[in-house]
């Protein structure tokens, strides 16, 4: 099981809740699709009982500070390719829709994980595209994360 989140935007309480959900459900990996925002958020992610993979989002301006704060947890980049239990995944913030679509239609990935829009969006098909919504809840009023079973690609939305 993989925990998916995006757009936490410094909302410390929401990050704490997400970490508790992921620890309680025993996920094997947590993936953050960008917009962590401030280096101090790393302290909450250090409470995860599973590894973290994360990327930069368009609002992650303090990149050097984020890289230093998260260095014990993961290497932050703009894009990542992951393979989890035989499933190839692309991780991108999703600022440019054409790039998200190119990844989807490339045929290279089972799953494309993205953020940026702050809108929950799960599109199933040959390549699944998942936006777990916003962890912060600032725009939609909904704080969400997604639990993804990488074996059969079933999923569950968790409201924080």
N, C-alpha and C positions, 0 to 999 in steps of 0.2 A: 504494500500500500504506500502511496506517495501523497504527501500533503502539498497542495498548491495554494499559493497566495500571490498577491500583487498589490502595488500601490498602497503601501502601508503609511506613507507620508508622515512619519514621526508620531503616529497615534499610538502612544506607549501602552495604553490600556488595551487597545485592540490587538497589538502585537503580543502582549502577555496572554490574552485570551486564546489567540491562535496557537501559541506555543503550548498552552495547556491542552487544547484539543488534540494537537499532534502527538503530544506525549501520552495522553490518555488513550488514544486509539492505537498507539504503537506503530506509527508509520516508520518505514525504513529509510525515507529520504524526504526532505522538505525542499521545495523549489519555489523561489521568489522571483517573479517576473519584472522586477524593477520598480524604481521610485521608493527606495529605502529612505532617502533624503539626508539624514544626519548621522554622523559617525556614532553618536551616543546610543543609537538603537541597537548596535551590536551587542551591548550588554544583555539585552533581553533574549536575543537569538542564541546566546551562549548557554541558555537554560534548556535548549533543545536536547533531547535524548537520541537524536538521529543526525546524520550529516545534513549539511545545508549546501545547496547550489543556488547562486543568485547572480543576477546581472544588473547592470546600470539601466536606469530609466532616464527619460528626458529631463527630469527635475533633479537628478543626482549631480549637482554642480560641484560639490566638494569631493571630487573623485579621489584625490590623494588621501584625504582624511578617512574616507570610507574604506579605501584599500587597506590602510594601516589598521583601522578598527576591526575589520573583518578578516584580517590575514590568518587568524587561528581557525576560522570557520570555512572559508572558501576563497577562491580567486575571483574577483569581480571583473567581468568583461562586458562588452556590448552584446555579444551573441555567444551561445554555447550549443554544442552538440553533445547529447548524452545518450548512453545506451543503458537501459534498466531492464534486466531480465529478458534480454533479446528484443526489446522494443526501442527503436531509434526515435529520439526526441530532439526537437529544435526548441531552443529557449531564446525568445527575443521580446523586447519591450513592446514593439508593435507600433511605433510612431508613424511608420509609413505603411499604409494598407497594401500597397503593391508588393512590398517585400514579404509581408505575411502571406499574401496569396501565392507568391512565387515559391515560398517554402512549402505551402500546402500542395501545390500542383507539381512540385518537383518529383514526386514519387519516391523521395529519399527517406521520408519520415513516417512513422506510425502516428505520431502526435506532434503538434505544434502548440507550444504553450506561450501565451502572450498576455500583455496587460494593456496599460495606457488609456483605454477608453473609460475605465471605471464601471463598465457594464458587464454583468455576468453574461457570458455567451459561450455555449458549448455546441459545436457543430460536429455531428458524427458523419462518418463517411469513410472512404478509403484512407484518408488522412484526417484524423480528428483534430479540430482546432479548439483549444480551451482557453477562455479568459475567465479566471476565477472571480472576477469582479474586483471590488475594492475592499481591502482589509480595513481601511480608515473610515469608510462610510461618509466621507465629507460631501460628496456630490449626490449620491443616490439615497443616502440615509440608511443604507444596508451594508453592514459589515459582514463580508463573506469570505470563506475559504472553501476549497474543494478537496475531497478525498478521492483519489483515483486509484483503482485497482489496475496495475500495469499488466496483469495477466490477461484479463478479458476486456479491459478498457471500460468497465462499469464505473460509475461515479456517483458521488453524493455531495450535495451542497450543504455546508454547515453555516448557519447564521450565528455570528458571534454575539 
